[in-house]
Amino acid sequence: MSAANNTKVNSEVVLLTGIPGQEHIHLWISVPLCLVYLTSVVGNSVILFIIRTDPSLHEPMYIFLSMLSITDLGLSMSTMPTILGMYSFNLREISLNACFAQLFFIHSLSLIESSVLLLMAFDRFVAICIPLRYASILTSSRTATMGLLFVMRSVVLIFPLPLLLKRYQFCRVNVLSHSYCLHQEVMKLACSDITVNSIYGLSIKLLTVGLDLLLIFLSYVMILKTVVSIASLTESFRALNTCVAHLCAVLLFYTPEIGLSVIHRFGNSSSHMLQILLGYIYLIVPPLMNPIVYSVKSKHLRARIIRVFIK
């Protein structure tokens, strides 16, 4: 906050924040962050390249995985430039319009990722519970249509958020607790009544992320019910093994997402460091770990990746 006090008041600028009290090691923190960013971009790009160039992987499961990789690439590219600029070069200032644009991409891509995880759960449900109808239910056209509808849902629901924020007055030095812009934090900087944004943001969260998580849970209840009824223990483990990578992706995404939402709405000053930590886990860890988890757990994908690199 001392930097904010020494800065000329400009309501059109937002100040980003790293880790309070650790400014002397920000440059060192930027090194692992840069490595994480490069690994995320390379890992997701490799997944996309393998799926795109191998016709045997043009199946709904891998099409949804490619959608997840595209979403993770978008999340990384929307957040990491400002994070690395802040830690590497102390570039704390970002204009309000750029901040609004960043929060639009972050939240819309987050909703898309939640939707893709729901589609992947549906894919596992059909493959395990009604395998004989898998090809007729998840056709190429139906898969593309579902993906497009969920993308449109996310964009349409998030698009009003920056427009609502632009109506507010920002009349002081605006200091964020993160090195990127989130709606639930930016709206609290306004010198206006933010009731509309607060209610709308919470409604979106419950009707999209909350509903998606509930449907994923119900899908796995049905999957477990089907697997338990299988006579062979080996077949049961084989069926559940196809869900491990997806379950890891669900935990990596929803755990920090829910934790961050709860802290922003009900947390206090004692949870500030936890809020910062969850914020970085929420945006950095899923794009980093998803390609690693799927490369390790998917035998077919792993074999294609090894074959490409050996060549």
N, C-alpha and C positions, 0 to 999 in steps of 0.2 A: 504493500500500500504506500510505502514511502516514495516509490517511483511515480505512483499516481499523483501524490501530493505535489511533486516537483514538476509535473507535466502541465502545460498550458491546457486549460479546460477547452475541450472540443467535443461537442455532443455528437458530431458526425464520425467519430473515431472510437473504436473499441480496443481496449488493451488486453492482450492475451497474457496468461500467467503460466509459468512452469511449476516447479516444485518449490514452494516457499521455504526460504532459509537455506536453499541449496544452490543459489545462483552461481557460486564459484565453481561448481562442477557441471554446469549445464552443458558445456562444450564436450565433456567426457560422456555425458548421458546421450548426446546426439550420435555418438559412434555406434552403440548397439541399436539405437532406434533406426539409423540409416541401414544397418545390416538387416534388421527385421523388415524394413520397407522393401529392400531389394529382394530378400528371400520370398516375401509375399508376392511381389510382382512376377518374379521368375517362376515360382511354384504354380501359381494360378495360370500363367501363360503356357507353361508346359502341359498342364491338364487340358487346357483348351486346344492346344496344338495336337495332342495325341487323339483326343476325341474327334477333332475335325478331320484328321487325315486317315483315321482307321475306320473303314465302313462297318467292321464288326462291332464297334462301340456305338453305332447309331441306334441306340435303344432308349426307351424312356428314362431308365435309371441314369444313364450317362448324359442324356440331354438335360435332365434336371441338374446333374452335377456341373455341367458346363454353365448353366444359368447361375448356379451358386458361385462359380469361379468368376464370372463376369461381374456379379454383384460385389464380391469381395475386392476385385480390382478397382471398381468404382469407389468403394468405401476408402480404400487405401489412398487413392489418388485425390480424394476429396479432403482428406484430413492431414496426411503426412507432410505435404508441403508447408503448411503453416506451423506444424509441430517442429519440423526440422529447422525452419527459418527462425523460430523463436529460440530453440536450444542452441543452434549453431551460430547465428548471427545476431541474436537478441532483437529480432524484428518483431516487436510486440504489437505494433499498431496495425489494425485492419479496419477498413471503412465499414460503415454500417451496412451498405448495400452488398459488399462482398461477404460480410458476416451473414446476412439474410440468405444469400445464395448458397453459402456453405451449409447452413443448417437445413435448407431445403433438400440438398443432395444427401446429406447425412441421414435425415429422417426418412426420406422417400426410399433410399437404398436399404435402410434398416427394415422398413416394412416389406420391401421386395424380398429380402433375405428370409424374413419370417414366413412369407408366402411360399417361397421355394422349399423351405424345410417342411412345410405342410404338404406340398405336392410330393416330396420325397417320401413322407410318411404314408401318403395315399398309395404311392407306387409299391412300397413294401407290404401294405395291407392287401392290395390286390394280388401281388405275387405269392403271398403266403396263404391267404384265406380263400381266394378263388383263383388258383393258378390256371385252370382250364380256360378261363375267360380273360386272361391277362392281355393277350394280343388283340382281342376284339374291343376291350374297354380302353386300353391306353394305345390308341392308334396315333400315328404321327400328327395328323391334323388336330386330333383332340388334345394331344400334349401341347402343341403350339398354341392352340386357342386358350387353354387354361393358363399357360404362362403369360400370354398377352393380356388376358383379363386381369390377372393379379398385378401386373405392372401398371396397367391403367388405374386400377383401384388405388394403388399406393400414390401415384402421381396426383390423381384428382383429390385425394384426401389431404395430402400435405401441401398442395399448392396454395390454399388460403392462408397458411400460417405466416409466411413472409409478408403477404399483403395486409394481414391484420396488424403485424408489427409495424409496418410503415405508417400506419395511422397514428401511432403513439409518439409522444414527445420524449426525446432523450436529452435531458437538460444538464447533465453533469459528466464528469469523467467516468466512462463505463469500463469497469475492470471485471473481467471474467476470472473464474477459478480454474479454467482449463486453457489449453493452448489451441483450442478450436471452439466453434460456436454450436451450442445446443439450444433448442427453443426454450426448454424449461428454465434455462438460466438467463438467456437474453431478455425474455419477457419481464423478468424481475428487475431489470435495469431501467425500465420505462418509468417516467414521472406521470403515469396515468393509471386509470383503473384497468387492470389486466384480467378482469373476471371472464370476459369472453374467451380470450386465449387459453386461460387456465381450464375452463370447462371443455372447450373444444379439444385441446390437447389431451386431456384425460379421457374424453369420450373416444377419440381415435385410438388411443393406446388400448383401451378395454375392448373395443369392437374389432380390432385387427390383431394385435399381438396377443391379447388375452384370449380371443376366440380361436386364433390359430393354435395356441398352446393347448387349449382344451381339446380341440379336434385331434391334435397329435397324441395327446394322452389317451383319448378314446380309441384311436387307431391301434395303439399298442396294447390296450386292454383286449381288443378283439384278436390281435396277433397272438398274445399270450394264451388266450382261450383256445385258439386253434392249435397252437404248438403243444399245449398240454394234452390235447386229445390225440396227438400223434402217438402211435404205439411204440415206434422205435426211438430210443433215447438219442441215438446217433443222428437221426433225421431231425430231431428237435433242436439239437445243438447246431446243426448245419443251417437250419432255417433262422435261428436267432443270430448266428454269426453274420448273416447278411445285413443285420440291422445295427451292428456295433458301431460302424463308422457314422451312420446317421444319428444314433443316440449321442455320440461324442460331439457331433456338430450342434445338436440341439442344446446340450448342456453348455457348450462353449458360448453359444449365442444368448440363450435366455437367462442364464444365471446372472451375468453382469448387467444385462438389460433390465431385469426386474429389480435387482439391487440398486442400480443407479436411479431408477424411477422412484423407488421408495425413499431413498436418501434425499433426492431433490425436493420431494414434497413434504416429507415428515422429519428429515434429518435436522440436526442442530450443528453448532460450530465444532463440537467434539468429534464429529464424523468427517471433518474436512479432508483429512489425508485419505481416509477410506473412499471418499467421493472421487478424489483425484485418481486413486489407484484403479477403482472400478471403471472410471471413464476411459483410461488407457487400455484396460483389459477388454472392454466392450468394443473398441474400435480397432485394436491392433492384433489381439490374439486370434479371433476367428479367421481373418484373412491369412494369417501365418499358419495356423494349425490345420485348417480344413484340407488343403492339398496334401499335407503330410499324412494325415489320418487316412484319407481315401487312397493314397498311393500305397500305404502299408497294408490296409485291410482288404482292398480290392485286388484279387489275384490276377484278373485279366488286365486291369489297368497297370498294375505293377510290372507285369510281363512285357507289355508294350513299351513302357518307359525304359526298362532295362534294355530292350532290343534296340530302341532308337539311340540310346547313348552308347551302346556297344558298337553300333554302326558308325 
